[in-house]
Amino acid sequence: MKEVPRETFHRIVKDEFTVGEKIHDIFHMLVNEPKVYFSKLFRQAKSKLEIIVTFLAVLELIRLKEILVVQKQPFSEIEIIKNTDTIKPTMK
């Protein structure tokens, strides 16, 4: 170990969050509020990695058609709303 240059060692950082957790967080926000502004998702981000993971979660929810993303005018705030068309009524 003494002969190995210090540059060879790397620091391993444990993920603080996952895309799945961010998806859950976004759903939780949409339960409490009818719409969430895109910028609100990133206000509390502590790192670039958290911003990227949050953005990936939004993309995944769009792909799954669980949320709708609306921008009413160019350069206006982007709104995220729950896609009520995907909610299936439960049969008893």
C-alpha positions in Angstrom: 0.0 0.0 0.0 2.9 2.3 0.6 4.0 2.0 -3.0 0.6 2.9 -4.5 0.3 6.5 -5.4 -2.3 8.5 -3.5 -4.1 9.5 -6.7 -5.1 5.8 -7.3 -7.5 5.9 -4.3 -11.0 7.2 -4.8 -13.6 8.2 -2.3 -16.9 6.2 -2.5 -20.0 8.2 -1.8 -23.2 6.5 -0.8 -26.3 7.6 -2.7 -28.5 9.7 -0.4 -31.5 9.2 -2.6 -32.8 7.2 -5.6 -35.1 7.9 -8.5 -37.7 5.8 -6.8 -37.5 7.9 -3.6 -37.8 11.1 -5.7 -40.8 9.6 -7.5 -42.4 9.0 -4.1 -41.6 12.5 -3.0 -43.2 14.1 -6.1 -46.3 12.0 -5.6 -46.5 13.0 -2.0 -46.3 16.7 -3.0 -49.1 16.1 -5.5 -51.3 14.6 -2.8 -51.1 17.8 -0.7 -51.2 20.3 -3.6 -53.1 20.1 -6.9 -50.1 21.4 -8.8 -46.4 21.7 -8.1 -44.1 24.2 -9.8 -41.1 22.6 -11.5 -38.7 25.0 -9.8 -40.1 23.9 -6.3 -38.7 20.4 -6.9 -35.1 21.8 -7.0 -35.2 24.5 -4.3 -34.1 22.1 -1.5 -31.5 20.2 -3.6 -28.2 19.9 -1.9 -26.1 18.8 -4.8 -26.0 18.5 -8.6 -26.6 14.7 -8.2 -29.9 15.4 -6.4 -31.0 17.7 -9.2 -30.2 15.1 -11.8 -32.0 12.3 -9.8 -35.1 14.6 -9.4 -35.1 15.4 -13.1 -34.9 11.7 -13.9 -37.8 11.0 -11.6 -39.9 13.7 -13.4 -39.0 12.1 -16.8 -40.0 8.6 -15.5 -43.3 9.9 -14.3 -44.0 11.5 -17.6 -43.1 8.3 -19.4 -45.4 6.3 -17.2 -48.1 9.0 -17.9 -48.6 9.5 -14.1 -48.1 13.3 -14.3 -48.7 16.1 -16.8 -46.3 18.9 -17.4 -47.7 22.2 -18.6 -46.2 25.5 -19.5 -48.9 28.0 -20.4 -46.6 30.6 -22.1 -43.0 30.7 -23.2 -40.6 31.3 -20.3 -43.5 31.0 -17.8 -43.3 28.6 -14.8 -43.7 24.9 -15.6 -46.5 23.2 -13.7 -46.6 19.6 -12.8 -50.1 18.0 -12.1 -51.2 14.5 -11.4 -52.7 12.8 -14.4 -56.2 11.9 -13.3 -56.8 9.9 -16.4 -54.5 7.1 -15.2 -56.3 6.7 -11.9 -58.4 3.5 -12.2 -61.4 3.1 -10.0 -61.4 0.1 -7.7 -64.2 -2.4 -8.2 -65.6 -4.0 -5.0 
